[in-house]
Amino acid sequence: MKNNLKVLRADKNWSQAELADKLQVSRQTVNAIETGKYDPSLPLAFKIAKLFGMRIEDIFSP
């Protein structure tokens, strides 16, 4: 699954660790999502979308 999480995070000037803290996941999880090695669970995808004030489909695409 493709995503633009890295761009969104950079726009906020957040490090991977800062984003991970806000999402209550590890920095490694954020890195894996950004690089496409891991697809987030639905609850985590909703949490990410809410944090950025966007819809899930605006962040993630098949």
Phi, psi and omega in degrees: 000134178271155178205163178245033182297320181299317179294315180298318179295317180297323179300330180269358184058038178260141171281168175300322180294321179294317178296317179301318179297317180294329181267354182059046174228176179279160176298326179296325177295315178299315179300315181295322177294313182299323182271000178079012179276346182215131174263128183292155173295163180299315177300321179291321177299318177297320180296318179297313180300317180296318180301321181266359179066037183229171174273152180306316184290346175277345179255319183246142176219149182293000000 
